[in-house]
Amino acid sequence: MLSRSIILISTFVLAAIVSASELPLTFDGKPIQRSIGRHSYLLEDTNGQLTASEALRAPGWTACKSDVPNLAVSRSTHWIRFSVRNTSSQQYILLSIPYSEIDELDVSVIRNGELERIARTGRSISDEEVTESEHDFVFILPIAQGNTGEVLLRLRGFKAIHVPMDLTDSATYSTYSSGRNLALGAYAGIMMVMALYNLFLFFSIREKAYLLYPLYILSICIAQLAFQGVGPSDWFAQWPWLASRISMIGALLAVLFGMEFSRRFIGTKQILPRMHRIVDVFHILVLVILCIYLFGDPWVGYNLAQAICGVTAIFLFVTSISAIRRGSRQARFFLLAWSFFLLGVVLFVLKDAGVLPFSAMTHYSMTLGSAIEGVLLSFGLADRINVLRKEKERSQADALAASLENQRIVREQNVILEEKVTQRTHDLRETNENLKRTQTQLVNAEKMASLGQLTAGIAHEINNPINFITSNIQPLRRNISEIVEVMQEYRTLTPETAAGKLKVLKERERQLGINDSIEELDDIIGSIADGSHRTAEIVRGLRNFSRLDEDDLKESDLHEGLRNTLALLAPQYRDRVQVRFELGDVPHVECFPGKVNQVFMNILTNAIQATLARTDGDTPEVVIGTSVDDDHVRITISDTGIGMTPEVKARMFDPFFTTKPVGEGTGLGLAIVYGIVQDHFGHIAVDSSPGQGTTIRLHLPIRHAQPQQKRA
């Protein structure tokens, strides 16, 4: 009862104020021709805490002095109230506020002393709170025929707010809404056609200006439609935070894409390099302002955005004029198109600043200017295609002339080159033959060096059993002669003389030590047999190693080749290097046995020498292992030698590279190994570290890749 009494008292007070200044509006069913702002009163709530009842009682209400109240950009909450009397035959009145950039809007009506909120809407209001969804904020005022009602509006936002208020009927509003939607639809259609047309041109000629222009067109179209409360405002209605900011987001994106498009379209990089670089500063400023607007203070961000849009417009105007003075054809089209949009921007900004009144012209000026700009810029881009075509034709003509001249020069040069090629070919052929001969000599030298080392070892190895046989010939001859002497005397015995001479012969046997000679003879013959067998083994191993009679591709037992190689190398490592086998069950390998044995010889020789080079007292050891790896046989030779540095390891297969003193190595051993393994379509892997020894892994295919090819 108390609150109702307060409202009644407030209503009477307001009625007294109104009656003292201006009578209530009269709605007779015909639309009022202009906004009713002059018939309203304004109240600014700086704290934004007043309720509707408190606002009615609050002091500070002032009469509005313009048809369209301009609340500017303010952090305050504003209240508007007016009185209207319905003298028409209709049971309600339509209140239209054709301005969509209001973030919070509450509409209340006081009838018969009762305060009734009839609508709550706005771009920042969530779907759960919204009670009115018309784009232009159209509200039904339940003021019946012959009655008078008070209308109370509460408005708040972080953008410039204008409040055009129209009292109308349903038919008039429907006609206005249809015309407005038709105009905005035509605008959106024109902009989309321009964007798609130039996007098609981009895919045709791959010029970036034709991609930036559609992006600019789409951004400015989003901004303008959002300003008018259609399109993006509806798409993002379920996200009030985004819906309330989408118009300025589109405007700032349009600045970004428009600036970048303008400098590519005009060609500022060549004719206005300083202004070209200033554009990057604008990009940074726009991004900073966008962040302030979205995530910081939206009121400050809005003012800065308005400022940067105005400065950008002026900058592009000055840039286009400067480019025209430098002779830019595209700048003429840009200046003409930009002038219309700039005029629209200026009118719109002056309207927000309160310099110009709110009207259809100022409200839609930027939208109309952007449409005209889009069409004119498309003409400019089409003209640019003609310019590019002419430049391309001129470039093609120049290229054709240059090509014909080049052909003439090429023909003349070909004659000279053919003579030089013939001479060089002859020289290269002779050089190649010399290189082949030199290579053959070097390879033979390496083979002879290896053969020399091998021969020295074999000579020493054979010399031992031969010396043993030679040293046993004299004892063998002596023992045989003594036995023969006794046998001769036994043969002279006759039955008549046997009894008398047997005793003498027995004494002779004892003196000569025939029994000892016979036993010694067995030892000597056994020793000679062992020496002969050892010599035969060495000769057989040498023959198996060299395989001079097996130069064709054939299956070979790699284990036998390893053992034969070690038998020949025995003089180098016997009693000094421990050799250990870890042989697996591997099949015979199709290869050139003699060449594979040469690989084993070179690698094992290096391994033995590396282990003997250590002086730290560790037991020299070489480990030889074999295994099957898919369709390859892997031979692993590891030593506990001095190892190699990464630099040495990287060059170990280079011809003539050696770490041995001069005169002790040719540097061809491992190069030959590498070539033989490559000829067998295998590969080599090496692991080595200084002081940690070396491991070499040979991978040879079980079946040769070219079994029909005979290798030398």
C-alpha positions in Angstrom: 0.0 0.0 0.0 2.9 2.4 0.9 4.7 1.8 -2.4 1.5 2.2 -4.3 0.8 5.5 -2.6 4.4 6.7 -3.4 3.9 5.9 -7.0 0.5 7.7 -7.1 2.1 10.7 -5.4 5.0 10.6 -7.9 2.6 10.4 -10.8 0.6 13.4 -9.6 3.9 15.3 -9.1 4.9 14.4 -12.7 1.5 15.4 -14.0 1.9 18.7 -12.3 5.3 19.2 -13.9 4.0 18.3 -17.3 1.0 20.4 -17.0 3.2 23.3 -16.0 5.4 22.9 -19.1 3.7 20.9 -21.8 0.5 19.0 -22.1 0.6 15.2 -22.7 1.0 13.9 -26.2 -2.2 13.1 -28.0 -2.2 10.0 -30.2 -5.2 10.1 -32.5 -4.3 6.9 -34.6 -2.2 8.8 -37.1 1.6 8.4 -36.9 3.4 11.4 -35.4 5.6 12.8 -38.2 8.7 13.2 -36.0 10.4 11.8 -32.9 8.7 12.8 -29.7 11.9 13.7 -27.8 10.9 17.3 -27.1 7.9 15.9 -25.2 10.0 13.9 -22.8 12.0 14.4 -19.7 15.5 13.0 -18.9 17.2 11.9 -15.7 20.9 10.8 -15.4 21.6 8.1 -12.8 25.4 8.3 -12.5 25.6 5.3 -10.2 23.1 3.2 -12.1 21.5 1.9 -8.8 18.1 3.5 -9.0 15.0 1.4 -9.4 12.0 2.5 -11.4 10.2 3.7 -8.2 13.3 5.5 -7.0 13.8 7.1 -10.4 10.2 8.5 -10.3 10.9 10.2 -7.0 14.4 11.4 -7.8 15.1 15.1 -8.4 17.0 16.3 -11.5 14.5 15.6 -14.2 15.1 18.0 -17.1 13.1 18.6 -20.3 14.6 17.3 -23.5 15.4 20.0 -26.0 15.8 17.8 -29.1 13.5 15.6 -31.1 16.0 12.7 -30.6 17.7 12.5 -27.2 21.5 12.1 -27.6 22.9 10.3 -24.5 26.4 10.2 -26.1 28.9 7.7 -24.7 28.3 7.5 -21.0 28.8 5.2 -18.1 25.6 6.5 -16.5 22.1 4.9 -16.6 19.6 7.3 -18.2 15.8 7.5 -17.6 13.3 9.0 -20.1 9.6 9.6 -19.3 6.8 11.1 -21.2 3.0 11.2 -21.0 0.6 10.2 -23.8 -3.2 10.2 -24.2 -4.9 7.7 -26.6 -7.7 9.5 -28.5 -7.7 6.9 -31.3 -10.1 4.0 -31.8 -7.3 1.5 -31.0 -6.8 -0.2 -27.6 -3.0 0.3 -27.6 -0.2 2.4 -29.1 3.0 1.2 -30.8 6.3 2.8 -29.5 9.1 2.4 -31.9 12.8 3.1 -31.0 14.6 2.5 -34.4 18.1 2.4 -32.9 19.6 -1.0 -32.3 22.8 -0.1 -30.5 21.3 0.0 -27.0 22.7 -2.5 -24.6 20.0 -2.4 -21.9 16.5 -1.1 -22.3 13.6 -1.4 -19.9 10.1 -0.1 -20.8 7.5 0.5 -18.1 4.0 2.1 -18.1 2.1 3.8 -15.3 -1.6 3.2 -15.5 -4.1 3.9 -12.8 -1.3 4.4 -10.3 0.3 1.0 -11.1 3.9 0.7 -12.4 4.1 -2.1 -14.9 7.3 -3.2 -16.8 6.2 -4.3 -20.2 9.6 -5.1 -21.8 13.2 -5.8 -21.0 15.6 -6.1 -23.9 19.0 -4.9 -25.3 22.1 -6.3 -27.0 23.7 -7.2 -23.6 20.7 -8.9 -22.2 20.7 -12.7 -22.2 17.9 -14.7 -23.8 16.5 -15.7 -20.4 15.9 -12.0 -19.5 14.7 -10.7 -22.9 11.0 -10.1 -23.1 11.1 -8.3 -26.5 13.1 -9.3 -29.6 12.2 -6.8 -32.3 15.2 -5.4 -34.1 14.1 -1.8 -33.7 12.7 -2.2 -30.3 8.9 -1.9 -31.0 6.7 -2.0 -27.9 3.0 -2.2 -27.4 1.9 0.5 -24.9 -1.3 -0.8 -23.2 -3.0 2.5 -23.0 -6.6 2.0 -24.0 -8.8 4.4 -25.9 -9.5 7.6 -24.0 -6.9 6.9 -21.3 -3.6 8.6 -20.4 -0.4 6.8 -19.5 3.1 7.6 -18.4 5.9 5.8 -20.2 9.2 5.3 -18.3 12.4 4.1 -20.2 15.6 3.0 -18.6 18.7 2.9 -21.0 22.3 2.0 -20.5 25.2 1.1 -22.8 28.9 1.6 -23.6 28.3 3.0 -27.1 26.9 6.3 -28.3 23.1 6.1 -27.6 20.4 8.0 -29.6 16.8 7.5 -28.6 14.5 8.2 -31.5 10.9 7.6 -30.2 8.0 7.2 -32.6 4.4 6.7 -31.8 2.6 4.8 -34.6 0.1 2.1 -35.5 0.6 -1.4 -36.8 0.0 -0.7 -40.5 2.4 2.2 -40.6 5.1 0.3 -38.8 4.7 -2.7 -41.0 5.2 -0.5 -44.1 8.2 1.1 -42.6 9.7 -2.2 -41.5 9.2 -3.8 -44.9 10.9 -0.9 -46.7 13.7 -0.9 -44.3 14.3 -4.6 -44.5 14.2 -4.4 -48.3 16.8 -1.7 -48.4 19.1 -3.5 -46.0 18.6 -6.8 -48.0 19.6 -4.9 -51.2 22.6 -3.5 -49.4 23.7 -6.9 -48.2 23.1 -8.4 -51.6 25.2 -5.7 -53.4 28.1 -6.2 -50.9 28.0 -10.0 -51.2 28.0 -9.8 -55.0 31.0 -7.5 -54.9 32.8 -9.8 -52.5 32.1 -13.0 -54.5 33.0 -11.4 -57.8 36.3 -10.2 -56.6 37.0 -13.4 -54.8 36.5 -15.2 -58.1 39.0 -12.7 -59.6 41.5 -13.6 -56.9 41.3 -17.3 -57.7 41.7 -16.4 -61.4 44.7 -14.0 -61.3 46.1 -14.7 -57.8 46.5 -11.0 -56.9 46.3 -10.4 -53.1 44.4 -7.2 -53.5 41.4 -9.2 -54.9 41.4 -11.3 -51.7 41.8 -8.4 -49.3 38.9 -6.5 -50.9 36.3 -9.2 -50.2 37.5 -9.5 -46.6 37.1 -5.7 -46.3 33.7 -5.8 -47.9 32.5 -8.6 -45.6 33.9 -6.8 -42.5 32.2 -3.5 -43.3 29.0 -5.3 -44.2 28.9 -7.1 -40.9 29.5 -3.8 -39.1 26.8 -1.9 -41.0 24.2 -4.6 -40.6 25.0 -4.9 -36.9 24.6 -1.1 -36.5 21.1 -1.5 -38.0 20.3 -4.5 -35.7 20.1 -7.2 -38.3 22.3 -10.1 -39.5 25.2 -10.5 -37.0 23.0 -9.2 -34.1 20.6 -12.1 -34.7 23.4 -14.7 -35.3 25.0 -14.0 -32.0 21.9 -13.3 -30.0 22.6 -16.3 -27.7 25.9 -14.7 -26.8 25.1 -11.2 -25.5 28.7 -10.3 -24.8 29.6 -10.8 -28.5 26.3 -9.5 -29.9 26.8 -6.2 -28.1 30.3 -5.8 -29.6 30.0 -7.3 -33.0 29.3 -4.0 -34.8 32.6 -2.4 -33.6 34.5 -5.6 -34.1 33.4 -5.5 -37.8 34.3 -1.8 -38.0 37.8 -2.4 -36.7 38.4 -5.4 -38.9 37.2 -3.3 -41.8 39.9 -0.7 -40.9 42.6 -3.5 -40.8 41.6 -5.0 -44.2 40.8 -1.7 -45.7 44.2 -0.2 -44.9 46.0 -3.3 -46.2 43.9 -3.4 -49.3 44.4 0.3 -50.0 48.2 0.1 -50.0 48.2 -2.9 -52.3 45.6 -1.4 -54.6 47.3 2.0 -54.8 50.8 0.6 -54.7 52.2 2.7 -51.9 55.2 0.6 -51.4 56.7 1.9 -54.7 55.3 5.5 -54.8 54.7 6.4 -51.1 57.2 4.2 -49.1 56.8 6.4 -45.9 53.0 6.2 -45.9 53.3 2.5 -46.7 55.3 1.9 -43.5 52.8 4.1 -41.4 50.1 1.6 -42.2 51.8 -1.0 -40.0 51.5 1.5 -37.1 47.7 1.7 -37.8 47.5 -2.1 -37.7 49.1 -2.1 -34.2 46.9 0.7 -32.9 43.8 -1.0 -34.2 44.7 -4.3 -32.5 45.4 -2.6 -29.2 42.1 -0.7 -29.4 40.3 -3.9 -30.2 41.8 -5.6 -27.1 40.8 -2.6 -24.9 37.3 -2.7 -26.3 36.8 -6.5 -25.9 38.7 -7.2 -22.7 39.3 -3.9 -21.0 37.1 -0.8 -20.7 34.5 -0.9 -23.5 33.6 2.8 -23.0 37.3 3.9 -23.6 37.6 1.3 -26.3 34.5 2.7 -28.1 35.8 6.2 -28.1 39.2 5.1 -29.3 37.6 3.1 -32.0 35.6 6.1 -33.2 38.8 8.1 -33.2 40.9 5.6 -35.1 38.1 5.2 -37.7 38.1 9.0 -38.3 41.9 9.3 -38.4 42.1 6.3 -40.8 39.6 7.9 -43.1 41.5 11.1 -43.2 44.9 9.3 -43.6 43.5 7.3 -46.6 42.1 10.4 -48.1 45.5 12.2 -47.9 47.3 9.0 -49.2 45.1 8.8 -52.3 45.6 12.5 -53.1 49.4 12.1 -52.7 49.3 9.0 -54.9 47.4 10.8 -57.6 50.1 13.5 -57.6 52.6 10.7 -58.2 50.7 9.5 -61.2 48.8 6.5 -59.7 45.8 5.6 -61.9 44.3 3.3 -59.2 44.4 6.1 -56.6 41.9 8.1 -58.7 39.3 5.3 -58.4 40.2 4.9 -54.7 39.8 8.6 -54.0 36.4 8.8 -55.7 35.1 5.7 -53.9 36.6 6.6 -50.5 35.1 10.1 -50.7 31.6 8.8 -50.5 32.4 6.5 -47.6 34.4 9.2 -45.9 31.4 11.6 -46.2 29.2 8.9 -44.7 31.7 8.3 -41.8 31.9 12.0 -41.1 28.1 12.4 -41.0 27.8 9.4 -38.7 30.5 10.6 -36.3 29.0 14.1 -36.2 25.6 12.6 -35.4 27.1 10.6 -32.5 28.9 13.7 -31.3 25.6 15.6 -31.3 26.8 18.2 -33.9 24.2 16.9 -36.4 20.7 15.8 -35.5 19.6 12.2 -35.7 17.8 11.5 -38.9 17.5 8.8 -41.5 20.2 10.5 -43.5 22.8 10.6 -40.6 21.7 7.2 -39.3 22.2 5.4 -42.6 24.9 7.7 -44.0 27.8 5.2 -43.4 25.8 2.3 -44.7 24.9 4.1 -47.9 28.5 5.4 -48.3 30.0 1.9 -47.9 27.6 0.6 -50.6 28.6 3.3 -53.1 32.3 2.8 -52.1 32.0 -1.0 -52.7 30.6 -0.6 -56.2 33.1 2.1 -57.2 36.1 0.1 -55.9 34.9 -2.9 -57.9 35.1 -0.7 -61.0 38.6 0.3 -59.9 39.6 -3.4 -59.5 38.1 -4.2 -62.9 40.1 -1.4 -64.4 43.2 -2.8 -62.6 42.6 -6.0 -64.5 42.8 -4.1 -67.8 46.0 -2.4 -66.7 47.5 -5.8 -65.6 46.4 -7.3 -68.9 48.2 -4.5 -70.9 51.3 -4.9 -68.7 51.2 -8.6 -69.3 50.9 -8.2 -73.0 53.8 -5.7 -73.1 55.8 -8.0 -70.9 55.0 -11.0 -73.2 56.1 -8.9 -76.2 59.3 -8.0 -74.5 59.9 -11.6 -73.4 59.2 -12.8 -77.0 61.8 -10.3 -78.4 64.3 -11.3 -75.8 63.6 -15.0 -76.5 64.3 -14.5 -80.2 67.5 -12.7 -79.4 68.5 -15.4 -77.0 67.8 -18.1 -79.6 70.1 -16.3 -82.0 72.8 -16.1 -79.4 72.3 -19.7 -78.4 72.7 -20.9 -82.0 76.0 -19.0 -82.2 77.1 -20.3 -78.9 76.1 -23.9 -79.7 78.6 -23.9 -82.6 81.4 -22.7 -80.3 80.3 -25.1 -77.6 80.2 -28.1 -79.8 83.8 -27.5 -80.8 84.8 -27.0 -77.2 82.8 -30.1 -76.2 84.5 -32.2 -78.8 87.9 -31.1 -77.6 87.0 -31.5 -73.9 85.5 -34.9 -74.6 88.8 -36.0 -76.2 90.8 -34.6 -73.3 88.4 -36.2 -70.7 88.6 -39.5 -72.4 92.4 -39.5 -72.3 92.3 -38.3 -68.6 89.8 -41.0 -67.8 92.0 -43.7 -69.4 95.0 -42.3 -67.4 92.9 -42.4 -64.2 91.8 -46.0 -64.8 95.4 -47.0 -65.4 96.5 -45.2 -62.2 93.7 -46.7 -60.3 94.6 -50.2 -61.5 98.2 -49.6 -60.5 97.2 -48.3 -57.1 94.9 -51.3 -56.4 97.6 -53.6 -57.6 100.1 -51.8 -55.4 97.8 -52.3 -52.4 97.4 -56.0 -53.3 101.1 -56.4 -53.6 101.7 -54.7 -50.3 99.1 -57.0 -48.7 100.7 -59.9 -50.5 104.1 -58.9 -49.3 103.0 -59.0 -45.7 101.1 -62.2 -46.3 104.1 -63.8 -48.0 106.4 -62.9 -45.1 104.1 -64.5 -42.6 103.6 -67.6 -44.8 107.3 -68.0 -45.4 107.9 -67.8 -41.6 105.1 -70.3 -41.0 106.3 -72.8 -43.6 110.0 -72.3 -42.6 109.3 -73.8 -39.1 108.2 -77.3 -40.3 110.7 -77.3 -43.1 113.5 -76.6 -40.6 112.2 -79.3 -38.4 112.2 -81.8 -41.2 115.7 -80.7 -42.3 117.1 -81.0 -38.8 115.7 -84.5 -38.5 117.3 -85.8 -41.7 120.8 -86.4 -40.2 119.5 -88.3 -37.1 117.2 -90.2 -39.4 120.1 -91.1 -41.8 122.3 -92.2 -38.9 119.7 -94.4 -37.3 118.8 -96.0 -40.6 122.4 -96.6 -41.5 123.0 -98.3 -38.1 119.9 -100.4 -38.6 120.9 -101.2 -42.1 124.5 -102.1 -40.9 123.1 -104.6 -38.4 120.6 -105.9 -40.9 123.4 -106.5 -43.4 125.4 -108.5 -40.8 122.3 -110.6 -40.0 121.9 -111.3 -43.7 125.4 -112.9 -43.7 124.4 -115.5 -41.2 124.2 -119.1 -42.3 123.0 -122.0 -40.2 126.6 -123.2 -39.7 127.8 -119.8 -38.4 124.7 -118.5 -36.7 125.4 -120.0 -33.3 128.9 -118.4 -33.1 128.0 -115.0 -34.6 124.6 -114.3 -32.9 126.3 -113.5 -29.7 128.6 -111.1 -31.4 125.7 -109.4 -33.3 123.7 -109.1 -30.1 126.7 -107.3 -28.5 126.9 -105.1 -31.6 123.2 -104.2 -31.3 123.8 -103.2 -27.7 126.8 -101.1 -28.6 124.9 -99.3 -31.4 121.7 -98.9 -29.3 119.5 -100.3 -32.1 116.4 -100.4 -29.8 116.7 -96.7 -29.0 117.3 -95.9 -32.6 114.1 -97.8 -33.6 112.1 -95.8 -31.0 113.8 -92.5 -32.1 113.1 -93.4 -35.7 109.4 -93.6 -35.0 109.5 -90.1 -33.3 111.5 -88.6 -36.2 109.1 -90.0 -38.8 106.2 -88.8 -36.8 107.7 -85.3 -36.5 108.4 -85.2 -40.2 104.8 -86.3 -40.9 103.5 -83.5 -38.7 105.7 -80.9 -40.4 104.6 -82.1 -43.8 101.0 -82.0 -42.8 101.4 -78.5 -41.4 103.0 -77.3 -44.6 100.2 -78.9 -46.7 97.6 -77.1 -44.5 99.3 -73.8 -45.0 99.4 -74.3 -48.8 95.8 -75.4 -48.9 94.7 -72.4 -46.8 96.5 -70.1 -49.1 94.8 -71.7 -52.1 91.4 -71.5 -50.4 92.0 -67.8 -49.5 93.0 -66.7 -52.9 90.4 -68.8 -54.8 92.2 -68.1 -58.0 90.3 -70.9 -59.6 87.0 -69.6 -58.3 86.6 -66.1 -59.8 82.9 -66.8 -60.7 79.9 -66.0 -58.6 79.1 -69.0 -56.5 77.9 -70.0 -53.0 80.6 -69.8 -50.4 81.0 -70.8 -46.8 81.9 -67.6 -45.0 83.0 -69.5 -41.9 85.6 -71.4 -43.9 86.8 -68.1 -45.5 87.2 -66.5 -42.0 89.2 -69.5 -40.7 91.4 -69.6 -43.8 92.1 -65.9 -43.4 93.0 -66.3 -39.8 95.3 -69.2 -40.6 97.2 -67.0 -43.0 97.3 -64.2 -40.4 98.4 -66.5 -37.6 102.1 -65.3 -37.6 100.9 -61.8 -36.9 98.8 -62.5 -33.8 99.8 -65.9 -32.4 100.5 -65.7 -28.7 99.8 -61.9 -28.8 96.1 -61.5 -29.7 93.2 -63.6 -28.4 90.8 -64.4 -31.2 87.3 -65.6 -30.2 84.5 -66.9 -32.5 80.8 -66.4 -31.9 79.5 -68.0 -35.1 75.8 -68.5 -35.8 74.0 -70.9 -38.0 74.2 -69.0 -41.4 73.6 -70.3 -44.9 76.1 -70.2 -47.7 76.3 -66.8 -49.4 76.3 -66.2 -53.1 79.4 -64.1 -53.7 82.9 -63.8 -55.2 84.8 -65.8 -52.6 88.2 -64.4 -53.4 87.0 -60.8 -53.1 85.1 -61.5 -49.9 88.3 -63.2 -48.4 90.2 -60.0 -49.3 87.6 -58.0 -47.3 88.1 -60.3 -44.3 91.9 -60.0 -44.7 92.0 -56.2 -44.7 89.5 -55.8 -41.8 91.1 -58.5 -39.6 94.6 -57.1 -40.3 93.4 -53.6 -39.1 91.7 -55.1 -36.1 94.9 -57.0 -35.1 97.1 -54.0 -35.6 94.7 -51.8 -33.6 94.7 -54.2 -30.6 98.5 -54.5 -30.6 98.8 -50.7 -30.6 97.3 -50.5 -27.1 99.8 -49.9 -24.3 97.5 -49.9 -21.3 98.0 -53.6 -20.5 94.5 -54.8 -21.5 94.3 -58.2 -23.1 94.2 -57.7 -26.9 91.1 -59.5 -28.2 89.3 -59.8 -31.5 85.8 -61.2 -31.6 84.3 -62.6 -34.8 80.5 -63.2 -35.0 78.0 -64.2 -37.7 74.2 -64.1 -37.8 71.3 -63.9 -40.1 69.5 -60.6 -40.5 66.4 -61.1 -42.7 67.8 -61.8 -46.2 71.3 -60.8 -45.3 74.2 -62.4 -43.4 75.8 -60.1 -40.8 79.5 -60.5 -40.1 80.6 -58.6 -37.0 84.3 -58.1 -36.3 85.1 -56.3 -32.9 88.4 -55.4 -31.4 89.6 -53.9 -28.2 92.0 -51.6 -30.0 92.7 -47.9 -29.8 89.5 -46.9 -31.6 88.9 -44.0 -33.9 88.0 -40.3 -33.5 84.8 -39.1 -35.3 87.1 -37.3 -37.8 89.0 -40.4 -38.6 85.8 -42.5 -38.7 84.3 -40.1 -41.2 87.2 -40.5 -43.6 88.2 -44.2 -43.0 86.9 -45.3 -46.4 88.4 -42.4 -48.4 91.1 -43.5 -50.8 94.7 -42.7 -49.7 93.6 -41.8 -46.2 95.6 -43.5 -43.5 96.7 -42.9 -40.0 99.8 -45.1 -40.3 103.3 -43.6 -40.7 104.6 -42.9 -44.2 105.7 -46.1 -45.9 103.5 -48.4 -43.7 100.2 -48.0 -45.4 98.8 -46.9 -48.8 95.3 -45.9 -47.5 93.6 -48.1 -50.1 92.8 -51.1 -47.9 89.4 -50.0 -46.6 88.6 -48.2 -49.8 88.9 -51.5 -51.6 86.8 -53.2 -48.8 84.1 -50.6 -49.4 84.1 -51.1 -53.1 83.9 -54.9 -52.8 81.0 -54.7 -50.4 79.2 -52.2 -52.7 79.7 -54.6 -55.6 78.0 -57.3 -53.6 75.1 -54.9 -52.9 75.8 -55.0 -49.2 76.6 -52.2 -46.7 79.0 -51.5 -43.8 78.3 -50.1 -40.4 81.0 -48.8 -38.1 81.0 -48.1 -34.3 84.1 -46.7 -32.8 85.3 -44.4 -30.0 88.8 -43.5 -29.0 90.1 -46.0 -26.4 87.0 -48.1 -26.7 87.8 -50.3 -29.7 86.0 -50.7 -33.0 83.1 -52.8 -34.3 82.6 -53.3 -38.0 79.4 -54.9 -39.3 79.3 -56.3 -42.8 75.9 -57.0 -44.3 76.0 -59.2 -47.4 72.8 -60.4 -49.2 72.4 -64.2 -49.2 71.4 -64.1 -52.8 73.3 -61.7 -55.1 71.2 -59.1 -56.8 72.8 -59.8 -60.2 73.6 -63.5 -60.3 74.2 -63.5 -64.1 76.8 -60.8 -64.0 80.4 -61.9 -63.8 82.7 -59.7 -61.8 86.4 -59.2 -62.5 
